[in-house]
Amino acid sequence: MSKDTQIVETASGTWLRFPNNFKKFHCLVELPDQLSLNINTKSGCVHVHKKDCDDVFQYVGELYITANGNQLQCTVQAAPAKEEVMETPASGKQSDAS
């Protein structure tokens, strides 16, 4: 596998592959439909990851779950869209010769 990924154990004992910058919180759970939840029990933040075509779970957003009396509130924040940088031969250094 790629050097830029790592395998991480879930709460149920299965192993999932994540990018190297992934940091496991208190509880990692695999869900159906190629999703995983990385739960931070102190902050109430839940990072959501989706399996890509290379079987690596990529970050797709966060859930924040709070309680106010008998009401539950869930806030969702999607991951920012990735910008693809395309390199072209013209983007290299130009010579000073005129």
JONORQUI-V433498 format. One record per residue. SS is DSSP state (H for helix, E for strand, L for the rest). OMEGA is omega in whole degrees, 0 to 359 (999 if undefined). Layout:
ss/omega
SS/OMEGA
SS/OMEGA
This chain:
ss/omega
L/184
L/178
L/184
L/176
E/178
E/174
E/185
E/181
E/177
L/179
L/181
L/177
L/175
L/182
E/179
E/180
E/181
E/172
E/181
L/181
L/178
L/176
L/180
L/175
L/186
L/184
E/178
E/184
E/174
E/178
E/173
L/178
L/172
L/178
E/171
E/178
E/177
E/193
E/174
L/185
L/180
L/184
L/185
L/180
E/178
E/175
E/180
E/179
E/178
E/181
E/179
L/183
L/177
L/181
L/176
L/180
E/182
E/178
E/178
E/178
E/183
E/171
E/173
E/183
E/179
E/177
E/177
E/186
L/179
L/183
E/172
E/177
E/178
E/178
E/182
E/177
E/178
E/176
L/177
L/178
L/179
L/175
L/178
L/179
L/179
L/178
L/177
L/178
H/181
H/182
H/179
L/180
L/177
L/180
L/179
L/182
L/179
L/999
